[in-house]
Amino acid sequence: MNTANFNLPKDVAKILVDPIAQTDLERLHAAYTWMRANNAFGRATIDGFDPFWVVTKHADVSAISRDNNLFHNGDYSLTCRPKAAINHIIATTGCPHIVKGLVHSDGDEHKNLRALTQAWFMPNSLLKLDGRIRTFATSIVDKLQQGNGNVVDFAKDIALYYPLHVIMDILGVPPEDEPRMLMLTQELFASEDPELKRARQGVSASPSDMGKALMAVVADFNDYFERVIADRRTNPRNDVATLLANAVVNGKPLSNMQRIAYFLIIATAGHDTTSSSSAIAMWALSRFPELLPRLKADPSLIPQFVDEALRFASPVRHFMRTATADTEIRGRTIRKGDWLMLCYGSANRDEEVFENPFHFNIDRKPNRHLAFGIGGHVCLGQHLAKLEMRILFEELIPRLQSVEPAGEMDLVASCFIAGPKHLPVRCIVH
């Protein structure tokens, strides 16, 4: 068959690159559901974008994620951006990435970079942080208690700050700089959101302007972490910043781009996705009243509650991969150099894997969600994210007497990483 026979309808394809459309979860998941049923491996051809294949089934997302030789992260943009934005980034950096580090690398380069910090984020190492994280979690619950009976924006005022404080503590960023890290993270991941983007004038900026804004955000990150690197080389401490400032791979220091990229990925992805998933967990508690008494009666269910919140949230909308050779998937011929969009939110609602996928069910065992990805590029901080969420709700649920919605959840306008921007709830905490 001709490639055109596999093309997605224009109105369906456009949702995949429309940040405003993706704030409507019902509309987004209706598109995913249609694709899984009718064109599970379709091709999107959208004006202003390079064509790309859209991977919507759990099995296909898993298989492609595991085949790191056939499908690369680093050969082209890892996120689906307009061609003009990618061209601006290439003209500025010499590659299709605003920075090129851990998540943008493949093969031995990726393995070596990942090995630098992997020990910090393994379960045995994280056990040492349990007490510190629990102290942070307790302070968050205390903050909720202070507003008893009043409406609180759990996403904006609570969920954002808990994982931010944890990861900055591990990285070695002082508390007084956390607001700056949060602002830069939002400007990077929510570059298309009119409330959070660097240029606050709306979503009408041109694709090339988007590329310029992203590069400006990265420049600010670079300026900050250059000072951190200089300090840790003179005054080493027991933190990840010291490790990265002095890191050597195969006898050679990291390049400046690799080092800054590493700082950036930990300082951004290390908290943003966890805050989104934590907010979705609170949304579930407010919307499904049977959950709270069940979790209070049996706290051993909290890890399952966390996993289901991660599946439901799927805060990373997508990552892109680039084929390194011709291959065939679901009867489609994928050519070398073709671009593929892995849709994690769709995979996590796949009816072949999850019974009643739109039902929030904490009894799923095993819960085979792909919120952290899978394979060689599985999220480095997955164990930390689960630990943070588990501890937060272990501290909150015994003290939470009631919670109810106080308005509609408002999502970040983003096609890449998105979660609740506002979640008004009314709760009683003792």
C-alpha positions in Angstrom: 0.0 0.0 0.0 1.0 3.6 -0.6 2.2 5.5 2.5 -0.7 7.9 2.1 -3.1 5.1 2.9 -1.8 5.1 6.5 -2.1 8.9 6.9 -4.2 10.0 9.9 -7.1 12.3 9.4 -5.9 15.9 9.5 -8.2 16.8 12.5 -6.9 13.9 14.5 -3.3 14.5 13.6 -3.5 18.2 14.6 -4.5 17.4 18.1 -1.1 15.8 18.6 0.7 19.2 18.1 -1.9 21.6 19.5 -1.1 22.5 23.1 -4.5 24.1 23.7 -6.4 21.0 22.4 -4.3 18.9 24.8 -5.7 20.7 27.8 -9.0 19.0 27.0 -8.3 15.4 28.2 -11.6 14.1 26.9 -10.7 15.3 23.4 -7.1 14.1 23.5 -8.1 10.6 24.7 -10.9 10.4 22.2 -8.3 10.9 19.5 -6.0 8.3 21.1 -8.8 5.8 21.3 -9.8 6.4 17.7 -6.2 5.8 16.6 -5.8 2.6 18.6 -9.0 1.2 17.1 -8.6 2.5 13.5 -5.0 3.4 12.7 -2.8 2.3 15.6 0.4 3.2 13.7 -0.7 6.1 11.5 1.3 8.8 9.8 0.8 12.5 10.7 1.3 15.0 7.9 0.8 18.5 9.4 1.7 21.9 7.8 4.9 23.3 9.4 6.0 19.9 10.8 8.1 17.1 9.5 5.9 14.0 8.9 6.0 11.4 11.7 4.5 8.1 12.6 2.2 8.0 15.6 2.7 5.0 17.9 -0.4 4.5 20.1 -0.3 0.8 21.3 1.3 -0.4 24.5 3.1 -3.2 22.7 4.6 -1.0 20.0 5.7 1.8 22.4 7.4 -0.9 24.5 9.1 -2.7 21.5 10.4 0.5 20.0 11.6 1.8 23.4 13.5 -1.5 24.0 15.2 -1.5 20.5 17.8 1.3 21.1 19.9 0.2 18.1 17.1 0.5 15.6 15.4 3.6 17.1 17.6 6.5 18.3 17.0 9.4 20.6 19.8 11.7 19.4 19.5 11.7 15.6 16.8 14.3 15.4 14.6 16.3 17.7 13.5 14.2 20.8 10.3 16.3 21.0 7.8 17.1 18.3 8.4 20.8 17.5 7.6 22.8 14.3 10.3 22.5 11.7 11.1 26.2 11.9 11.8 25.9 15.7 14.0 22.8 15.1 15.9 24.7 12.3 16.5 27.6 14.6 17.9 25.3 17.3 20.1 23.5 14.7 21.4 26.9 13.5 22.2 27.9 17.1 23.6 24.7 18.6 24.7 22.7 15.5 22.3 19.9 16.4 18.5 19.4 16.7 18.6 19.6 20.5 18.6 22.7 22.7 21.1 20.8 24.8 22.6 17.4 24.0 23.1 15.1 27.0 21.8 12.0 28.7 18.4 11.7 27.1 19.6 12.9 23.7 22.4 10.3 23.4 22.6 6.7 22.3 24.8 3.6 22.5 27.9 3.8 24.7 27.6 7.5 25.1 24.2 7.1 26.8 25.4 4.2 28.9 28.4 6.1 30.2 26.5 9.2 30.9 23.7 7.3 32.7 26.3 5.4 34.8 27.6 8.7 36.3 24.6 9.3 38.5 22.6 6.0 38.4 23.8 4.9 41.8 22.3 8.1 43.4 18.8 7.2 42.1 18.7 3.4 42.9 16.4 2.2 45.6 19.2 1.3 48.1 20.7 4.8 47.9 17.3 6.5 48.2 16.5 4.6 51.4 19.0 7.0 53.1 16.8 9.9 52.0 13.6 8.5 53.5 13.9 10.6 56.7 14.6 13.9 54.9 11.9 13.3 52.3 9.4 12.4 55.1 10.2 15.7 56.8 9.5 17.6 53.6 6.2 15.7 53.2 5.2 16.4 56.8 5.7 20.1 56.2 3.5 20.0 53.1 0.7 18.3 55.1 1.1 20.9 57.8 0.7 23.6 55.2 -2.5 22.0 54.0 -3.8 21.9 57.6 -3.3 25.6 57.9 -5.9 26.2 55.2 -8.5 23.8 56.7 -11.9 24.3 55.1 -10.6 26.9 52.6 -10.1 26.3 48.9 -6.5 25.4 48.1 -4.9 25.1 44.7 -3.2 21.8 45.3 -1.4 21.8 41.9 0.0 25.3 42.1 0.5 25.8 45.8 1.3 22.3 47.1 2.3 19.7 44.5 4.8 22.0 42.7 7.0 22.6 45.7 7.4 19.2 47.4 9.3 17.3 44.6 11.1 20.5 43.7 12.5 20.8 47.2 13.5 17.1 47.2 15.4 17.1 43.9 17.1 20.5 44.6 18.3 19.1 47.9 19.8 16.1 46.1 21.3 18.2 43.4 22.7 20.8 45.8 20.7 23.9 44.9 20.0 26.1 47.9 16.3 26.7 48.9 16.5 30.4 48.1 17.1 29.5 44.4 14.2 27.0 44.1 11.7 29.6 42.8 14.1 30.4 40.0 14.5 26.8 39.1 10.7 26.4 39.1 10.2 29.4 36.9 12.8 28.2 34.4 11.4 24.7 34.4 7.9 26.0 33.6 9.3 28.2 30.8 11.1 25.3 29.3 8.3 22.6 29.5 5.3 25.0 29.2 6.8 27.1 26.4 3.4 27.1 24.7 1.2 27.9 27.7 0.0 31.5 27.8 0.2 31.7 31.6 3.6 30.0 32.1 5.6 30.7 28.9 8.5 33.2 29.0 6.7 35.6 26.6 3.3 36.1 28.3 1.6 37.5 25.2 -0.4 34.3 24.3 0.2 31.4 22.0 0.5 33.3 18.7 4.3 33.4 18.6 5.9 32.0 15.5 7.7 28.6 15.5 11.1 30.4 15.1 10.2 32.6 18.1 9.5 29.4 20.0 13.0 28.2 19.2 14.5 31.5 20.3 12.6 31.5 23.6 13.7 27.9 24.4 17.3 28.8 23.7 17.0 31.9 26.0 15.7 29.7 28.8 18.6 27.3 28.4 21.0 30.2 28.4 19.6 31.2 31.8 20.0 27.6 33.1 23.6 27.7 31.7 24.5 30.9 33.5 23.2 29.6 36.8 24.9 26.2 36.6 28.2 27.6 35.4 28.5 29.3 38.8 27.5 26.1 40.6 30.1 24.1 38.7 32.8 26.7 39.5 31.8 26.5 43.2 31.8 22.7 43.4 35.2 22.4 41.9 36.6 24.7 44.6 34.3 23.6 47.4 33.2 19.9 46.8 30.2 18.6 48.7 28.3 15.3 48.9 25.8 16.2 46.2 25.1 15.5 42.6 26.3 18.9 41.6 29.8 18.1 42.8 29.7 14.8 41.0 28.7 16.4 37.7 31.1 19.4 38.1 34.0 17.0 38.3 32.7 14.1 36.2 35.1 12.2 33.8 34.0 9.6 31.2 36.6 7.4 29.6 39.4 9.6 31.0 37.9 12.8 29.6 35.9 15.5 31.3 32.4 16.0 30.1 31.9 18.6 27.4 30.2 21.8 28.6 27.1 20.9 26.6 26.9 17.4 28.2 27.5 18.8 31.7 24.9 21.6 31.4 22.4 19.2 29.8 22.8 16.8 32.7 22.2 19.6 35.2 19.2 20.7 33.2 17.5 17.3 33.0 17.8 16.7 36.7 16.8 20.2 37.6 13.6 20.1 35.5 12.3 16.5 34.8 13.4 15.6 38.4 10.4 17.4 39.8 7.9 18.5 37.2 6.5 15.1 36.3 6.3 14.1 39.9 4.3 17.2 40.8 1.9 16.5 38.0 1.4 12.9 39.1 0.9 13.9 42.7 -1.7 16.4 41.7 -3.6 13.7 39.7 -3.5 11.5 42.8 -5.1 14.2 44.8 -7.6 14.8 42.0 -8.5 11.1 42.2 -9.0 11.3 46.0 -11.3 14.3 45.5 -13.3 12.7 42.7 -13.7 9.2 44.0 -14.9 9.3 47.6 -14.5 5.6 48.1 -10.7 5.8 47.8 -9.8 7.8 51.0 -11.5 5.4 53.5 -10.1 2.4 51.8 -6.5 3.8 51.8 -6.9 4.9 55.5 -8.1 1.4 56.4 -5.2 -0.2 54.5 -2.1 2.0 53.9 -0.4 -1.0 52.2 -2.5 0.0 49.2 -0.7 3.3 48.8 2.0 2.0 46.4 -0.8 0.7 44.1 -2.6 4.0 44.4 0.6 5.8 43.4 1.1 3.5 40.4 -2.5 4.1 39.2 -2.0 7.8 39.6 1.1 7.6 37.4 -0.7 5.6 34.8 -3.6 8.1 34.8 -1.4 11.1 34.7 1.1 10.0 32.1 2.7 13.4 32.4 5.2 12.9 29.6 2.9 13.1 26.5 5.5 11.8 24.1 9.1 11.3 23.1 10.2 11.0 19.5 12.5 8.4 18.1 14.3 8.2 14.7 14.7 5.0 12.7 18.3 4.1 11.9 17.4 1.6 9.2 14.4 0.4 7.2 12.0 -1.8 9.1 8.3 -2.9 9.1 5.8 -2.4 11.9 2.1 -3.3 11.6 2.4 -3.6 7.9 4.0 -0.2 7.5 7.4 0.3 6.0 9.4 2.6 8.2 12.3 4.1 6.3 15.7 5.0 7.7 15.4 8.6 9.1 11.7 8.4 9.7 10.4 10.2 12.9 8.2 8.3 15.3 6.1 9.7 18.2 5.7 7.4 21.2 2.4 8.3 22.8 2.6 7.2 26.5 -0.8 8.5 27.4 -2.4 6.3 24.7 -0.3 3.3 25.6 -1.4 3.7 29.2 -5.1 3.5 28.1 -4.6 0.5 25.8 -7.6 -1.7 26.1 -5.5 -4.8 25.3 -3.4 -4.2 28.5 -5.7 -2.4 30.9 -9.2 -3.6 31.6 -11.6 -0.6 31.8 -8.6 1.8 31.1 -10.6 5.0 31.9 -11.5 3.7 35.4 -9.2 4.7 38.2 -8.5 1.3 39.7 -5.9 0.8 42.5 -6.3 -3.0 42.3 -4.4 -3.3 39.0 -1.6 -5.9 39.6 0.6 -5.8 37.9 0.1 -2.2 36.6 2.2 -2.2 33.4 2.0 1.5 32.8 4.7 3.2 30.8 4.7 6.6 32.6 8.5 6.3 33.1 9.1 4.8 29.7 10.8 1.4 29.4 14.1 -0.1 28.1 17.5 1.6 28.0 16.1 5.1 28.3 13.7 4.4 31.2 13.4 7.4 33.5 16.5 7.7 35.7 14.5 9.1 38.6 11.6 6.6 38.5 12.4 5.1 41.9 12.7 8.6 43.5 9.4 9.7 42.0 7.6 6.7 43.4 9.3 7.1 46.8 8.3 10.8 47.0 4.7 10.1 46.1 4.4 7.2 48.4 5.9 9.1 51.4 3.7 12.2 50.6 0.5 10.1 50.7 1.7 8.0 53.7 1.9 11.3 55.6 -1.2 12.9 54.2 -3.8 10.1 54.1 -3.9 9.3 57.9 -4.4 13.0 58.6 -6.8 13.7 55.7 -10.4 13.7 57.0 -12.1 14.8 53.8 -11.4 16.3 50.3 -13.7 17.4 47.6 -13.4 19.3 44.4 -13.8 23.1 44.6 -13.6 23.8 40.8 -12.4 22.3 37.6 -8.8 21.0 37.0 -6.9 23.2 34.6 -4.1 21.6 32.6 -0.8 23.1 31.3 -1.0 23.7 27.6 1.8 21.6 26.3 2.3 18.8 23.7 5.4 17.4 25.5 5.1 17.4 29.3 1.8 18.4 30.9 -0.2 18.0 34.0 -2.5 20.0 36.3 -1.7 23.7 36.4 -4.5 24.4 38.8 -6.4 21.9 41.0 -8.8 23.7 43.4 -9.9 21.4 46.3 -11.4 21.9 49.8 -9.9 19.5 52.4 -9.9 19.0 56.2 -6.6 17.8 57.7 -5.9 17.2 61.3 
